[in-house]
């Protein structure tokens, strides 16, 4: 099993598990790999440190002469830290971001392409107030803002509905 550090073109860092290097290259070539945060298919392999077994080093350290010390780092760096976005600037932040997205999905009604119409109807009192989400073009969103209707773009990766492993 090969565990690879991967990154999309938007600097989102994530991990991928593959049976072999050939398996990784095959999946990449067939377009099967996408970023779990944004869905970007432009994936590249990042440098990573191999797993080092420091158990043997600890034994050597115990038998080393006092004049010669062996220094073993407490933790190895996991790779470069990338600013994903304000809410998700590191792997822990990415996990929190995805958790928040799942909470939004669980507590809102998806009105799809009817988003602008539903938002207007609620704003003008023609429909019951409720939490909604959906799709609107940039022009529709700008029109809603100009009418005084608060809207917020929500980056919603396709994988946000699934459990990431």
ABEGO torsion letter per residue (X at the ends): XBBBBBBBAAGBBBBBBBABAAAAAAAAAAGABBBAAAGBABBBBBBBBBBBBAAAAAAAAAABBAABBBBBBABBBAEBBBBABAABABAAAAAAAAAAAAAAAAABBBAEAAAAAAAAAAAAGABBBBBBBEBBBAAAAAAAAAAGBBBBBBBBBAAAABBBX
